[in-house]
Structure formats: C-alpha cells, structure tokens
Amino acid sequence: MNFDEVYDRFRRPIWRLARRLTRSDEEALDATQEIFLRVWRGLAGFRGEAKLSTWVFQIAWNYLRAHHRRQGRHLAVVAVSPDEVVARAPDPAPGPEQQTVAADLLARVAGAMDRLPEHYRAVLWLRDAEDLSYAEIAEVLDLPIGTVRSRLARARLALKEAVGL
C-alpha cells in the first residue's frame, strides 16, 4: 500500500482523534500533519505484523500523548457538541423537548468523559468511536488484552454511574 492510499483511508479518523484530544481544529490539523509525516517515514519499514489501522492509530496515539505531555496537559477524549446531536438528528426532526433532553444527556456524557482517567477515556474512544477490536486496542496502547477488557468494562461502568444512568 502506498502513502496516498494510507492517507486517503486514515486522514479523517486520525483528524477526528486529534480533534477530540486537542479540542482545537488548528492543533488537530498540525497534529494530523505530524502524524502522517511519521507514517510516511515509517511506511517502508511496515512489515504487516499488525493491521495497518492498528499501526497508524498507534503512531497517532503515541504522538498525541507525547505532544500533550510536552505541553503539560492531559489527553481528553470529548464527545461531540450538543449542536452536532441536533444536526445529526434523523427526520422527522425531534421536537424542542427531545432536543433539550439529547443535548443535556450529551453534555453530561462529555463532562463525565472529561472526569474519567486517561486510560479509561482511551479504551472507550478506540473501541466505541473508532470500532477497533480488543486486540487492536491492546496493540495501540501496548497492553495485555485482558487489561483492555477490564479497563473497558470499568470505564463503561464509571461513565454510566457518572452520567446517572
């Protein structure tokens, strides 16, 4: 697979990851460029021992963690804004009450996600937002698969309790 194909396939998911972690379009764009520069440099050495998606996400995750550490910040996986919930609502359009309930729930989930420890936010995002398998998450985060499973279960429970469901 050449770099153009890798870029076309992963540019959107990597930008979404960077955007959710940086909370800034500008920072996400810069991070995405740096991540794909690293992908480009390493593509010739990619041996296919892992799935390509796992390899690309691992590069992205490692870069974003180091980037945030250098800035003295912690990673924060955030949910989409309440406006995006309204924009993505199926037809027929929900009434104002349904929109308010959805926006409130999303705000509670986003707040609860922000309060979760980084290792819980990471497994939740990689599994539920990017649909990576447990094995792929284990590779990306360099963890045993059992740890991924237990963290995911604990993260979901903690999120559910924090939201009040």
C-alpha atoms as an extended CHARMM CRD file, in Angstrom:
* protein
*
       165  EXT
         1         1  MET       CA              0.0000000000        0.0000000000        0.0000000000  PROA      1               0.0000000000
         2         2  ASN       CA              1.4140000000        3.3960000000       -0.9060000000  PROA      2               0.0000000000
         3         3  PHE       CA              1.2710000000        6.5260000000        1.2280000000  PROA      3               0.0000000000
         4         4  ASP       CA             -1.5320000000        8.1770000000       -0.7710000000  PROA      4               0.0000000000
         5         5  GLU       CA             -3.7830000000        5.1840000000       -0.1430000000  PROA      5               0.0000000000
         6         6  VAL       CA             -2.9300000000        5.1700000000        3.5650000000  PROA      6               0.0000000000
         7         7  TYR       CA             -3.5590000000        8.9030000000        3.8060000000  PROA      7               0.0000000000
         8         8  ASP       CA             -6.8970000000        8.7080000000        1.9770000000  PROA      8               0.0000000000
         9         9  ARG       CA             -8.0420000000        5.8310000000        4.1800000000  PROA      9               0.0000000000
        10        10  PHE       CA             -6.9930000000        7.2370000000        7.5540000000  PROA      10              0.0000000000
        11        11  ARG       CA             -6.9310000000       11.0320000000        7.2820000000  PROA      11              0.0000000000
        12        12  ARG       CA            -10.4650000000       11.5130000000        8.5790000000  PROA      12              0.0000000000
        13        13  PRO       CA            -10.2730000000        9.0870000000       11.5380000000  PROA      13              0.0000000000
        14        14  ILE       CA             -6.8810000000       10.4390000000       12.5740000000  PROA      14              0.0000000000
        15        15  TRP       CA             -8.1030000000       14.0280000000       12.3380000000  PROA      15              0.0000000000
        16        16  ARG       CA            -11.1670000000       13.0970000000       14.4340000000  PROA      16              0.0000000000
        17        17  LEU       CA             -8.8970000000       11.5300000000       17.0540000000  PROA      17              0.0000000000
        18        18  ALA       CA             -6.6230000000       14.5640000000       17.0940000000  PROA      18              0.0000000000
        19        19  ARG       CA             -9.6160000000       16.9360000000       17.2210000000  PROA      19              0.0000000000
        20        20  ARG       CA            -11.1960000000       15.0940000000       20.1170000000  PROA      20              0.0000000000
        21        21  LEU       CA             -7.9490000000       15.0240000000       22.0280000000  PROA      21              0.0000000000
        22        22  THR       CA             -6.8000000000       18.5830000000       21.3420000000  PROA      22              0.0000000000
        23        23  ARG       CA            -10.2130000000       20.2870000000       21.2230000000  PROA      23              0.0000000000
        24        24  SER       CA             -8.8430000000       22.6440000000       18.5950000000  PROA      24              0.0000000000
        25        25  ASP       CA             -9.1920000000       22.4970000000       14.8150000000  PROA      25              0.0000000000
        26        26  GLU       CA             -5.8320000000       24.1990000000       14.3440000000  PROA      26              0.0000000000
        27        27  GLU       CA             -3.9860000000       21.9270000000       16.7680000000  PROA      27              0.0000000000
        28        28  ALA       CA             -5.7080000000       18.8790000000       15.2690000000  PROA      28              0.0000000000
        29        29  LEU       CA             -4.5840000000       19.8650000000       11.7880000000  PROA      29              0.0000000000
        30        30  ASP       CA             -0.9940000000       20.3660000000       12.9530000000  PROA      30              0.0000000000
        31        31  ALA       CA             -1.0300000000       17.0670000000       14.8280000000  PROA      31              0.0000000000
        32        32  THR       CA             -2.5280000000       15.2270000000       11.8590000000  PROA      32              0.0000000000
        33        33  GLN       CA              0.1920000000       16.5530000000        9.5890000000  PROA      33              0.0000000000
        34        34  GLU       CA              2.9020000000       15.4840000000       12.0200000000  PROA      34              0.0000000000
        35        35  ILE       CA              1.3140000000       12.0580000000       12.4620000000  PROA      35              0.0000000000
        36        36  PHE       CA              1.1860000000       11.4540000000        8.7120000000  PROA      36              0.0000000000
        37        37  LEU       CA              4.7480000000       12.6370000000        8.3530000000  PROA      37              0.0000000000
        38        38  ARG       CA              5.6850000000        9.8880000000       10.8130000000  PROA      38              0.0000000000
        39        39  VAL       CA              3.5160000000        7.3940000000        8.9350000000  PROA      39              0.0000000000
        40        40  TRP       CA              5.2180000000        8.3600000000        5.6660000000  PROA      40              0.0000000000
        41        41  ARG       CA              8.6770000000        7.9430000000        7.2280000000  PROA      41              0.0000000000
        42        42  GLY       CA              7.8030000000        4.5540000000        8.6780000000  PROA      42              0.0000000000
        43        43  LEU       CA              5.7070000000        3.0960000000        5.8630000000  PROA      43              0.0000000000
        44        44  ALA       CA              8.6770000000        1.4840000000        4.1160000000  PROA      44              0.0000000000
        45        45  GLY       CA              9.5010000000       -0.3720000000        7.3330000000  PROA      45              0.0000000000
        46        46  PHE       CA              5.9180000000       -1.5350000000        7.9710000000  PROA      46              0.0000000000
        47        47  ARG       CA              6.1340000000       -5.3260000000        7.8770000000  PROA      47              0.0000000000
        48        48  GLY       CA              2.4590000000       -6.1290000000        8.2320000000  PROA      48              0.0000000000
        49        49  GLU       CA              2.8710000000       -7.8800000000       11.5800000000  PROA      49              0.0000000000
        50        50  ALA       CA             -0.0660000000       -5.7910000000       12.7990000000  PROA      50              0.0000000000
        51        51  LYS       CA             -3.0500000000       -4.4870000000       10.9110000000  PROA      51              0.0000000000
        52        52  LEU       CA             -2.3520000000       -1.2560000000        9.0980000000  PROA      52              0.0000000000
        53        53  SER       CA             -5.1010000000        0.5090000000       11.0590000000  PROA      53              0.0000000000
        54        54  THR       CA             -3.5390000000       -0.5810000000       14.3530000000  PROA      54              0.0000000000
        55        55  TRP       CA             -0.1310000000        0.6320000000       13.2560000000  PROA      55              0.0000000000
        56        56  VAL       CA             -1.4350000000        4.0360000000       12.1230000000  PROA      56              0.0000000000
        57        57  PHE       CA             -3.5130000000        4.5550000000       15.2810000000  PROA      57              0.0000000000
        58        58  GLN       CA             -0.5540000000        3.5540000000       17.4380000000  PROA      58              0.0000000000
        59        59  ILE       CA              1.5860000000        6.2180000000       15.7660000000  PROA      59              0.0000000000
        60        60  ALA       CA             -1.1990000000        8.7550000000       16.2720000000  PROA      60              0.0000000000
        61        61  TRP       CA             -1.7920000000        7.8250000000       19.9060000000  PROA      61              0.0000000000
        62        62  ASN       CA              1.9010000000        7.8970000000       20.7890000000  PROA      62              0.0000000000
        63        63  TYR       CA              2.3840000000       11.2530000000       19.0780000000  PROA      63              0.0000000000
        64        64  LEU       CA             -0.6580000000       12.8370000000       20.7500000000  PROA      64              0.0000000000
        65        65  ARG       CA              0.3140000000       11.5540000000       24.1980000000  PROA      65              0.0000000000
        66        66  ALA       CA              3.8540000000       12.8880000000       23.8330000000  PROA      66              0.0000000000
        67        67  HSD       CA              2.5670000000       16.1840000000       22.4020000000  PROA      67              0.0000000000
        68        68  HSD       CA              0.2640000000       16.7030000000       25.3650000000  PROA      68              0.0000000000
        69        69  ARG       CA              2.9120000000       15.6520000000       27.8520000000  PROA      69              0.0000000000
        70        70  ARG       CA              5.3070000000       18.2350000000       26.3940000000  PROA      70              0.0000000000
        71        71  GLN       CA              2.6210000000       20.8730000000       26.8520000000  PROA      71              0.0000000000
        72        72  GLY       CA              1.9170000000       19.7670000000       30.4100000000  PROA      72              0.0000000000
        73        73  ARG       CA             -1.6490000000       18.7520000000       29.5800000000  PROA      73              0.0000000000
        74        74  HSD       CA             -3.5240000000       15.5010000000       29.8230000000  PROA      74              0.0000000000
        75        75  LEU       CA             -5.3980000000       13.9270000000       26.9460000000  PROA      75              0.0000000000
        76        76  ALA       CA             -9.1230000000       14.4250000000       26.9730000000  PROA      76              0.0000000000
        77        77  VAL       CA            -11.4130000000       12.4610000000       24.7210000000  PROA      77              0.0000000000
        78        78  VAL       CA            -14.5050000000       14.5810000000       24.2940000000  PROA      78              0.0000000000
        79        79  ALA       CA            -17.9230000000       13.8600000000       22.8910000000  PROA      79              0.0000000000
        80        80  VAL       CA            -19.4030000000       15.8010000000       20.0030000000  PROA      80              0.0000000000
        81        81  SER       CA            -21.0960000000       19.0940000000       20.8250000000  PROA      81              0.0000000000
        82        82  PRO       CA            -24.8390000000       19.3600000000       21.5140000000  PROA      82              0.0000000000
        83        83  ASP       CA            -25.1770000000       21.2270000000       18.2010000000  PROA      83              0.0000000000
        84        84  GLU       CA            -23.8860000000       18.1750000000       16.3350000000  PROA      84              0.0000000000
        85        85  VAL       CA            -26.5040000000       16.0000000000       18.0180000000  PROA      85              0.0000000000
        86        86  VAL       CA            -29.2090000000       18.3110000000       16.7290000000  PROA      86              0.0000000000
        87        87  ALA       CA            -27.5950000000       18.4390000000       13.2800000000  PROA      87              0.0000000000
        88        88  ARG       CA            -27.4080000000       14.6310000000       13.0840000000  PROA      88              0.0000000000
        89        89  ALA       CA            -30.9570000000       14.0050000000       14.3020000000  PROA      89              0.0000000000
        90        90  PRO       CA            -32.9450000000       11.7730000000       11.9570000000  PROA      90              0.0000000000
        91        91  ASP       CA            -36.0360000000       13.0160000000       10.1390000000  PROA      91              0.0000000000
        92        92  PRO       CA            -38.6010000000       13.8470000000       11.2150000000  PROA      92              0.0000000000
        93        93  ALA       CA            -36.8540000000       16.4440000000       13.2960000000  PROA      93              0.0000000000
        94        94  PRO       CA            -37.2590000000       15.9360000000       17.0430000000  PROA      94              0.0000000000
        95        95  GLY       CA            -39.2290000000       18.4940000000       18.9420000000  PROA      95              0.0000000000
        96        96  PRO       CA            -37.6160000000       21.0920000000       21.1800000000  PROA      96              0.0000000000
        97        97  GLU       CA            -38.1030000000       18.9150000000       24.2570000000  PROA      97              0.0000000000
        98        98  GLN       CA            -36.3430000000       15.9440000000       22.6460000000  PROA      98              0.0000000000
        99        99  GLN       CA            -33.5140000000       18.2100000000       21.5030000000  PROA      99              0.0000000000
       100       100  THR       CA            -33.1030000000       19.6050000000       25.0000000000  PROA      100             0.0000000000
       101       101  VAL       CA            -33.0430000000       16.1170000000       26.5560000000  PROA      101             0.0000000000
       102       102  ALA       CA            -30.4840000000       14.9040000000       23.9950000000  PROA      102             0.0000000000
       103       103  ALA       CA            -28.3070000000       17.9940000000       24.4590000000  PROA      103             0.0000000000
       104       104  ASP       CA            -28.4550000000       17.6020000000       28.2440000000  PROA      104             0.0000000000
       105       105  LEU       CA            -27.5080000000       13.9310000000       28.0670000000  PROA      105             0.0000000000
       106       106  LEU       CA            -24.6440000000       14.6680000000       25.6990000000  PROA      106             0.0000000000
       107       107  ALA       CA            -23.3500000000       17.4350000000       27.9730000000  PROA      107             0.0000000000
       108       108  ARG       CA            -23.4690000000       15.0410000000       30.9410000000  PROA      108             0.0000000000
       109       109  VAL       CA            -21.6300000000       12.3470000000       28.9630000000  PROA      109             0.0000000000
       110       110  ALA       CA            -18.9850000000       14.8380000000       27.7930000000  PROA      110             0.0000000000
       111       111  GLY       CA            -18.4680000000       16.0740000000       31.3540000000  PROA      111             0.0000000000
       112       112  ALA       CA            -18.2810000000       12.5340000000       32.6740000000  PROA      112             0.0000000000
       113       113  MET       CA            -15.7620000000       11.5820000000       29.9510000000  PROA      113             0.0000000000
       114       114  ASP       CA            -13.5920000000       14.5390000000       30.9310000000  PROA      114             0.0000000000
       115       115  ARG       CA            -13.5240000000       13.3230000000       34.5250000000  PROA      115             0.0000000000
       116       116  LEU       CA            -12.5650000000        9.7320000000       33.6550000000  PROA      116             0.0000000000
       117       117  PRO       CA             -8.9070000000        8.7790000000       33.9600000000  PROA      117             0.0000000000
       118       118  GLU       CA             -6.9790000000        8.9380000000       30.6830000000  PROA      118             0.0000000000
       119       119  HSD       CA             -6.6160000000        5.1590000000       30.4250000000  PROA      119             0.0000000000
       120       120  TYR       CA            -10.4110000000        4.7580000000       30.5680000000  PROA      120             0.0000000000
       121       121  ARG       CA            -11.0420000000        7.5200000000       28.0250000000  PROA      121             0.0000000000
       122       122  ALA       CA             -8.5570000000        5.9320000000       25.6310000000  PROA      122             0.0000000000
       123       123  VAL       CA            -10.0980000000        2.4590000000       25.5940000000  PROA      123             0.0000000000
       124       124  LEU       CA            -13.6230000000        3.8620000000       25.3230000000  PROA      124             0.0000000000
       125       125  TRP       CA            -12.7340000000        6.0720000000       22.3870000000  PROA      125             0.0000000000
       126       126  LEU       CA            -10.7650000000        3.4350000000       20.4890000000  PROA      126             0.0000000000
       127       127  ARG       CA            -13.4900000000        0.8040000000       20.9440000000  PROA      127             0.0000000000
       128       128  ASP       CA            -16.6910000000        2.8110000000       20.6170000000  PROA      128             0.0000000000
       129       129  ALA       CA            -15.7100000000        5.7000000000       18.3540000000  PROA      129             0.0000000000
       130       130  GLU       CA            -13.1390000000        4.0300000000       16.1070000000  PROA      130             0.0000000000
       131       131  ASP       CA            -14.5010000000        0.4670000000       16.3920000000  PROA      131             0.0000000000
       132       132  LEU       CA            -11.1050000000       -1.1360000000       16.9950000000  PROA      132             0.0000000000
       133       133  SER       CA            -11.1050000000       -4.7120000000       18.2630000000  PROA      133             0.0000000000
       134       134  TYR       CA             -9.7970000000       -5.5660000000       21.7190000000  PROA      134             0.0000000000
       135       135  ALA       CA             -6.6570000000       -6.9940000000       20.1330000000  PROA      135             0.0000000000
       136       136  GLU       CA             -6.0890000000       -3.8210000000       18.1140000000  PROA      136             0.0000000000
       137       137  ILE       CA             -6.5920000000       -1.6350000000       21.1990000000  PROA      137             0.0000000000
       138       138  ALA       CA             -4.1320000000       -3.8260000000       23.0910000000  PROA      138             0.0000000000
       139       139  GLU       CA             -1.5510000000       -3.2390000000       20.3480000000  PROA      139             0.0000000000
       140       140  VAL       CA             -2.1850000000        0.5050000000       20.1040000000  PROA      140             0.0000000000
       141       141  LEU       CA             -1.9190000000        1.0370000000       23.8580000000  PROA      141             0.0000000000
       142       142  ASP       CA              0.7150000000       -1.6890000000       24.3990000000  PROA      142             0.0000000000
       143       143  LEU       CA             -1.4060000000       -3.5410000000       26.9620000000  PROA      143             0.0000000000
       144       144  PRO       CA             -2.4020000000       -7.1520000000       27.5040000000  PROA      144             0.0000000000
       145       145  ILE       CA             -5.8270000000       -7.9110000000       26.0220000000  PROA      145             0.0000000000
       146       146  GLY       CA             -7.1920000000       -8.8050000000       29.4700000000  PROA      146             0.0000000000
       147       147  THR       CA             -6.2720000000       -5.3260000000       30.6940000000  PROA      147             0.0000000000
       148       148  VAL       CA             -8.0940000000       -3.7810000000       27.7420000000  PROA      148             0.0000000000
       149       149  ARG       CA            -11.2140000000       -5.8090000000       28.5350000000  PROA      149             0.0000000000
       150       150  SER       CA            -11.1940000000       -4.9390000000       32.2200000000  PROA      150             0.0000000000
       151       151  ARG       CA            -10.4900000000       -1.2520000000       31.5770000000  PROA      151             0.0000000000
       152       152  LEU       CA            -13.2770000000       -1.0790000000       29.0440000000  PROA      152             0.0000000000
       153       153  ALA       CA            -15.7480000000       -2.7090000000       31.4320000000  PROA      153             0.0000000000
       154       154  ARG       CA            -14.6800000000       -0.4240000000       34.2840000000  PROA      154             0.0000000000
       155       155  ALA       CA            -14.7430000000        2.6400000000       32.0210000000  PROA      155             0.0000000000
       156       156  ARG       CA            -18.2800000000        1.9060000000       30.8440000000  PROA      156             0.0000000000
       157       157  LEU       CA            -19.4570000000        1.3360000000       34.3940000000  PROA      157             0.0000000000
       158       158  ALA       CA            -17.7830000000        4.5260000000       35.6180000000  PROA      158             0.0000000000
       159       159  LEU       CA            -19.2580000000        6.5110000000       32.7330000000  PROA      159             0.0000000000
       160       160  LYS       CA            -22.7240000000        5.0990000000       33.3520000000  PROA      160             0.0000000000
       161       161  GLU       CA            -22.5230000000        5.9550000000       37.0600000000  PROA      161             0.0000000000
       162       162  ALA       CA            -21.1370000000        9.4460000000       36.3730000000  PROA      162             0.0000000000
       163       163  VAL       CA            -23.9560000000       10.1980000000       33.9350000000  PROA      163             0.0000000000
       164       164  GLY       CA            -26.5340000000        8.8160000000       36.3390000000  PROA      164             0.0000000000
       165       165  LEU       CA            -27.9930000000        6.0700000000       34.2000000000  PROA      165             0.0000000000
